[in-house]
Amino acid sequence: ADRLTFYNNACAQKKQIALMEREFGPIIVGEWSLATDNCVMWLNGFNDNLPGFPRSPCKYTACSDPYMGDEQPGAPVDIGKGIQGPYGTGMSGPSFGLCPVDRDWMTERYNRGEGGMSWVSAPPEAPRGRDGTDEVMKLLALKKISAFSGIGHGYYFWNFRTELYSPQWSYLLALEREWIPKGNLNDDRIVNSCHKEDSGSFVCNANRQAPEDSVRSGMEYAVGESGKDTDYISTLKDDDLYDEADIVFGEFWDSHRGQGATCDFGGAATLAEQNKTHDEDYYTDDYYNVTEIQEFPVWKIVVFAILGALAGGGVGFTIAMKMNPRFNRAVRQSVMLRPVTSSKVFRQSFGGNIDPGYQSYS
């Protein structure tokens, strides 16, 4: 999912925690992590993962030394061998001395929006200068802690320390990376971290990149859960389908997000920020402390390249006409350039540097 979905889901925990506190008493949340995928090794069992997972390529790091000693079977990891069996229903294990860990988050390009689909094609390890993991993890941690400590009675993290370098699962490493704040849980950054989500600044819209069949399936689920007739959905197509899905997904998400509903519908929906006008106090949310990378359109690059070539050619031509008599004469004798070279301006500009004996054309 995109980062906005994770942010909204974290803040939506407030309503669920409040409901449980009202019905059952004090709630302490655990064990939670900052993971946004299930890449970390053996998360779902030895050499195993959930069926069909991981859905995206995982990031790999050097495997740790065996903490129980090299005399253990299969230890240390053989850097000359790929992943070894037995296998489970998914894939997770050492391969050529490397072990899987959580993927990086890319810094989103500002004009594509943080709710976009660029995460789908992003590499598992962010290129230099495009790593947005610190940004996403800090914001996600603030929003989760806001729900767990602000509404609930506390939390405990999984885990204190991890064997692999995986700050998403290690409390010590998350503190070291400054993803989790130290000290006062009443810090304004924590208290106000869900400002945008709590004020209803997001809407659940149909994903225009999703196939129409997927959108129909999502709509049928949402409408069916509301006890309404779904027959009309099969008659919709193109823009009519997506426009109606905006309404259906939005209404369902607004009504059920407090019970844990997400804006996904099997990939048929995605969160989008509403186009609203806000006063300056609205932008005090830590959410806006992001790095913006402005794209430079290709057409601008082409235009600047052409202008640069023309300017460079003009300067070179002027220098050659001033400093090289033979070049000057060749230009003046050119029939093709005669309309230019016979002009008064041209003669005044380049007429003082001609080989002796040269006769100008009249």
Buried (B, 14 or more C-beta within 10 A) or exposed (E): BBBBBBBBBBBBBBBBBBBBBEEEEEBEBEEBBBBBBBBBBBBBEEBBBBEEBBEBEBBBBEBBEBEEEEEEEEBBBEEEEEBEEEEBEBBBBBBEBBBBBBBBBBBBBEEEBBBBBEBEEBEBBBEEEBBBBBBBBBBBBBBBBBBBBBBBEEBEBBBEEBBBEBBBBBBBBBBEBEBBBEEEBEBEBBBBBBBBBBEEBBBBBBBEEBEBEBBBBBBBBBBEEEEEEBEEBEEBEEEEBBEBBBEBBBBBBBEBBBEEBBBBBEBBBBBBEEEEEEEEEBEEBBBEEBEEBEEEEEEEEEEEEEEEEEEEEEEEEEEBBBEEBEBBBEBBEEEEEEEEBEEEEBEEEBBEEBEEEEEEEE
